[in-house]
Amino acid sequence: MKKDNLEYVSKRLVARGSKKAFKKAAVKAMEKNGYVVVAKDGWVVKEFSDGRIERLHQLDTAVVNTEVLLD
């Protein structure tokens, strides 16, 4: 593929697309497994389909790097 045929992909477009994909995957995982594992309020937690939340591991919030670098 030639370089001039590539569409411009903005950071906002990538963030929006990945957010939608993660939400869709989380719904599928919840349906199949009955739970999902997510980071929430400084903890890694397991959220169950019945609403229960089980804390698995506390995150070190002093060192937070929220920047995502894409090649």
Residue, then its C-alpha position, 0 to 999 in steps of 0.5 A: m500500500k502506498k503511503d499517500n493512500l493511507e487515511y489520517v488517523s487521529k489520537r481521538l479517533v483511535a481512543r474512541g474506537s478502542k473505547k467502543a471495542f473494549k466495551k463490546a468485549a467486556v459485554k461478551a466476556m460478562e455473558k460468557n464468564g459471568y465476570v470481568v476484571v478491570a481497574k477501578d478506584g486504584w484496585v484491580v477488581k473482578e466485577f460479577s454479573d450479579g453486581r458483586i465486586e471482588r478486590l484482587h490487587q491494590l494498584d500503586t497510584a503514585v506512579v501513573n502513566t496514562e499516556v498510550l504511545l502508538d507506532 
